[in-house]
Every structure is written in C-alpha cells, then in structure tokens.
Amino acid sequence: MNTQIHPLKRRNLADEVAGRLQQVICSSQYSVGQQLPTEPELMQQFGVGRSTIREAVRLLVNAGLVRVQQGLGTFIMSQHAMAEPLAQRLHRAHYQDLNEVRLLLEVKIAEKAAQNRTKEDLAKMRAFLKQRYEHAKANNIDACMQADINFHSSVAEASGNEIMVDLYKTIATHLKQSFSERFADTSSFLETQHLHKSLLQSIADKDPAQALLWSTRISTHTK
C-alpha cells in the first residue's frame, strides 16, 4: 500500500480501518482481483489488533468491496461500495415491504426444503412447531413468536440454500420488533397452527408442490 497510514486513536477502530481501506480501494489504488495486504501487515500499518482488522474486513465484505478466500487471503471484488449495507437498509424498511419479502422467501424455501430435507431437519422443525403450539396455548407471545421464527428458520436451513437462510434470518430478526407491536396475543398463531402442521407434513413427504401450496396459504393468512 503506497499511502502512509498512521496508528488510530479513535474508539471505533474497526469502522475507521474499514473507512480508510474503502477510500484506498475506491481511489483505484487497487485493481479488481488484487489481494489486500495480509492481516499482520494491516495490523502493523494501522497499529491495531487482529480482531479489529477482521471486523474491518467483514464490513468491507458487507459493502461488496472484497471477498475472503479461506487460506489465500482477501481480494478486491469492486471499487464501488454499495450505497447502503443490507442490514442498515432492512432496519429502516417499512413493515409491509419487509414482510412481503419474508413471505416470498418462505414460499420458495418451503418448496426447496421438501426436496432437500433430512431426518435431522425434520426433527428440528417438529420440535420448534411443538414449542410454537405450547407457547401459543399459554398465550406467551414473545416465546411463541421466537418459536415461529425458529420453525421457519429450520425450514430455511433444510432448503440447502445458504443465501436464502441468511436472508430469511436477517429479515426475521428485523421483523421481530414489529411483530411484538402488531400481535397483542397468540390467537393468530393458534389459528395457523394447522397450516404449519400441513406444511411440515408436505416437507416430510418430500412433496414440493404441496409445500408450496401450504406455505402460500400461510403467507396469505399472515399478511
């Protein structure tokens, strides 16, 4: 790196390191495909610890600027950062927009889960669905909502698509607070328990068409 870098004194060191690196990358001092200096080199250049460098690199990954290739290093993917990190964009999104994306994901996830699920996946789904029902009967809204999120997250994991899993879990996390504000009790969870049981059965039967159908019915009911 040609730019002279001085040790940092600010409290949020990872953000500062990421900002400095982003400036260097976006100023075309690196070309796409070029490798960043190693962790020890960056630690020495910035005067910070390994954990700070790793967090800074994670921020650059989230911004779409670099990719980390295990055992080889960190490489430039783009010289133009995303206008806004996905997590930040989701945080300020309207409930309706965010919920529509969640429901669309759930439908596709269910279809893929019916094709790819394992016995272990089914065991997780059954456990979370049982918890969902027990908490709903007890009118424990917070625990019921978490069990519902856990159930659909386990369906996402069974889909075998890691990107969909990450997207679903991220969106569900941002929606949880909105759910707390919209649901005063667990009545709607009790009303849809039979739909979720049918969805689970279609996944167990490895029937993608039925899984898509039941997931769509759940989505229609919960909009």
Secondary structure, DSSP 8 states (H G I E B T S, - for coil): --S------SS-HHHHHHHHHHHHHHTTSS-TT-B---HHHHHHHHT--HHHHHHHHHHHHHTTSEEEETTTEEEE--SS--SS-HHHHHHTS-HHHHHHHHHHHHHHHHHHHHHH--HHHHHHHHHHHHHHHHHHHTT-HHHHHHHHHHHHHHHHHHHT-HHHHHHHHHHHHHHHHHHHHH-SSSHHHHHTHHHHHHHHHHHHTT-HHHHHHHHHHHHHHH-
